[in-house]
């Protein structure tokens, strides 16, 4: 038990070295020049999962609230995607942002990562049900609702994306599953039509066990 506790402590200390003052985590050390000091939406959800497991809810909430701020900064883009299904990947919610300014990076990248949106929704809803309030105000609630509309607009249940491995666009069960889990988690916090969930479940039944 002592060794396990020590290893957890060391792991948490390593993780915290990747966190910027904004709350976001870079994918690598803050001073690297490889480009991986950028912040990925999905990675920050995973970081929050690790911090929660390590009983560090303060920094987990800080990371997730920073993601709210990222998405609120780009709310106009989300509004356009809701109004009209994106016909190019740059019109999607970008996978990577600057962890300081929250600006998107515009170079070509596997930016269609629907699992990142689903994962974010899942963790917010999951913590809410556990009595951990990450949602701060009506702006956060509005953003959550818009993410539901966004997943409907992109038709996540049959939308080829780059997915968790950032590879060629194809229909990924992992992305659809993340969206289904996310929508299920926030149902009751915001409005999630049952039809929107069922479309994802039906798509998974057709894809799995691939």
C-alpha positions in Angstrom: 0.0 0.0 0.0 2.9 2.4 0.8 4.5 1.8 -2.6 1.1 2.2 -4.4 0.5 5.5 -2.6 4.0 6.7 -3.4 3.6 5.9 -7.1 0.3 7.7 -7.2 1.9 10.7 -5.6 4.7 10.7 -8.1 2.3 10.3 -11.0 0.2 13.2 -9.8 3.2 15.4 -9.5 4.3 14.6 -13.0 0.8 15.4 -14.3 0.7 18.8 -12.5 3.9 19.9 -14.2 1.9 19.9 -17.5 -0.8 22.3 -16.2 -0.8 25.9 -17.3 -2.1 28.7 -15.1 -5.2 28.7 -17.3 -6.0 25.3 -16.0 -5.4 23.5 -19.3 -2.8 20.7 -19.6 -0.3 20.6 -22.4 0.4 17.2 -24.0 4.1 17.6 -23.1 6.3 19.7 -20.9 5.7 23.4 -21.1 9.0 24.2 -22.6 9.2 21.7 -25.4 9.5 22.8 -29.1 8.0 19.7 -30.6 4.5 21.3 -30.8 3.1 19.0 -28.2 2.9 21.7 -25.6 -0.5 22.4 -27.2 -3.7 21.4 -25.3 -6.0 18.7 -26.6 -9.7 18.8 -25.5 -9.8 15.0 -25.1 -6.4 14.9 -23.2 -7.7 17.4 -20.7 -10.8 15.3 -20.1 -8.5 12.3 -19.4 -6.3 14.4 -17.2 -9.4 15.3 -15.1 -10.2 11.5 -14.9 -6.7 10.9 -13.5 -6.9 13.8 -11.1 -10.3 12.6 -9.8 -8.8 9.2 -9.2 -6.0 10.8 -7.3 -8.5 12.8 -5.2 -7.3 16.1 -6.6 -10.7 17.5 -7.5 -9.5 21.1 -7.3 -7.3 20.7 -10.4 -9.7 18.4 -12.1 -12.4 21.1 -11.9 -9.9 23.7 -12.9 -9.1 21.8 -16.1 -12.8 21.1 -17.0 -13.8 24.7 -16.3 -11.0 25.8 -18.6 -12.5 23.6 -21.3 -15.8 25.4 -20.7 -14.0 28.7 -21.3 -12.3 27.4 -24.5 -15.7 26.4 -25.9 -17.4 29.6 -24.8 -14.6 31.5 -26.6 -15.5 29.7 -29.8 -19.3 29.8 -29.2 -19.9 31.7 -32.5 -18.3 28.8 -34.4 -20.5 26.3 -32.5 -23.5 28.4 -33.4 -22.6 28.3 -37.1 -22.1 24.5 -37.0 -25.5 24.1 -35.3 -27.1 26.3 -38.0 -25.5 24.4 -40.9 -23.8 21.0 -40.8 -20.1 21.6 -41.3 -18.9 20.7 -44.8 -15.2 20.9 -44.0 -13.2 19.8 -40.9 -12.0 23.3 -40.1 -15.6 24.2 -39.3 -15.7 21.6 -36.5 -14.7 22.2 -32.9 -11.0 22.0 -33.1 -9.2 19.3 -31.2 -6.2 21.5 -30.1 -6.0 25.0 -28.7 -3.3 27.2 -27.2 -3.3 26.5 -23.4 -2.7 30.2 -22.7 -4.9 32.1 -25.2 -7.4 29.3 -26.0 -7.0 30.2 -29.7 -7.4 27.4 -32.2 -4.5 26.2 -34.4 -5.4 26.5 -38.0 -2.9 24.2 -39.7 -4.2 21.0 -41.2 -4.8 18.4 -38.5 -7.2 15.6 -37.6 -9.5 18.2 -36.1 -12.7 16.1 -36.5 -12.6 14.4 -33.1 -16.2 13.9 -32.1 -15.1 11.7 -29.2 -13.6 14.8 -27.5 -17.0 16.5 -27.3 -18.7 13.3 -26.1 -16.0 12.8 -23.5 -16.3 16.3 -22.2 -20.1 16.0 -21.9 -19.7 12.6 -20.1 -17.3 13.9 -17.5 -19.4 17.0 -16.7 -22.5 14.9 -16.4 -20.7 12.2 -14.4 -19.4 14.6 -11.8 -22.7 16.3 -11.6 -24.4 13.0 -10.6 -21.6 12.5 -8.0 -22.4 15.9 -6.5 -19.4 17.7 -7.9 -20.5 20.9 -9.5 -18.2 21.9 -12.4 -21.0 23.9 -14.0 -20.6 27.5 -12.8 -23.5 29.5 -14.3 -26.1 29.9 -17.0 -23.3 30.4 -19.6 -22.0 26.9 -18.9 -25.5 25.5 -19.1 -26.1 27.2 -22.4 -22.9 25.8 -23.7 -23.8 22.3 -22.7 -27.1 22.6 -24.4 -25.4 23.9 -27.6 -23.0 20.9 -27.6 -26.1 18.6 -27.7 -27.4 20.6 -30.7 -23.9 20.5 -32.2 -23.8 16.7 -32.1 -27.2 16.6 -33.6 -26.2 18.9 -36.4 -23.0 17.0 -37.3 -25.1 13.8 -37.2 -22.5 12.1 -34.9 -24.1 8.7 -35.4 -22.8 8.4 -39.0 -20.2 11.2 -39.2 -16.8 10.0 -40.2 -14.2 11.6 -37.9 -10.4 11.3 -37.1 -11.2 9.9 -33.7 -9.0 9.2 -30.7 -6.1 8.0 -32.9 -6.3 11.1 -35.2 -6.1 8.9 -38.3 -8.0 9.0 -41.5 -11.7 9.9 -41.4 -13.9 6.9 -40.9 -16.9 5.9 -38.8 -15.4 5.1 -35.4 -17.4 3.1 -32.8 -15.2 4.8 -30.1 -16.4 8.3 -31.2 -20.0 7.3 -31.5 -19.8 5.5 -28.1 -18.2 8.6 -26.5 -21.0 10.8 -27.8 -23.7 8.3 -26.6 -22.1 8.2 -23.2 -21.9 12.0 -23.1 -25.4 12.6 -24.1 -26.7 10.1 -21.6 -24.7 11.7 -18.8 -26.0 15.3 -19.4 -29.6 14.1 -20.0 -31.6 15.8 -17.2 -29.1 18.6 -16.9 -30.0 19.9 -20.3 -32.5 18.7 -22.9 -31.4 15.6 -24.8 -33.9 14.1 -27.2 -34.3 10.4 -26.8 -34.2 10.0 -30.6 -30.7 11.6 -30.6 -29.5 8.9 -28.2 -31.2 6.1 -30.0 -29.5 7.0 -33.3 -26.2 6.6 -31.7 -27.1 3.3 -30.0 -28.4 1.9 -33.3 -25.2 2.9 -35.1 -23.1 1.1 -32.4 -25.2 -2.0 -32.8 -24.5 -2.0 -36.5 -20.8 -1.4 -36.1 -19.9 -3.5 -33.1 -18.0 -5.8 -32.5 -15.8 -4.3 -35.3 
